Amino acid sequence: MRNAFWLLMISSAISFAPSVSAADKQAQPECASNFSSTGNYIRGKQFSTHALLPDVRTEAAYKGAYEFIEKKGGYLTVRGDKKAGAIYASHSVAMSVRTAPLHVTITPEGKGSKINITFSISTGMLTSKKSVREQFCKITNAAAGG
């Protein structure tokens, strides 16, 4: 009886696990491995990444990224230029009237797309590389259809 219970629990966990598409599997590690940052506390910092989405049409990638940024990204303003494949957003800064800009571009690449993401913070602002990288990879996965 105990074995049947554990088998049921394991099979339930597997069935409720989110499915991961082939594009998601490629986008996640590429997003993280291409992540970089430049600058410092005195001059400000810029974070960036890019990833190929080989089987994702540019329009679909744009739609996925835009919807994620608009609904789940926590950004104040989101503007887009679908024709140019560009998304512009700003993130509020705690205890300040300043904002931090996010720029996303999605361009055709072979039979799929390429996503480029940059996020900048001004002099005196702090954020963790880990949280920026995680947000970038969530945007990338949304663009990949995840």
Beta strands, then each sheet from edge to edge (+ up, - down):
strand 1: 36-40
strand 2: 44-53
strand 3: 77-81
strand 4: 86-92
strand 5: 99-109
strand 6: 112-121
sheet 1: 1+ 2- 6+ 5- 4+ 3-
end
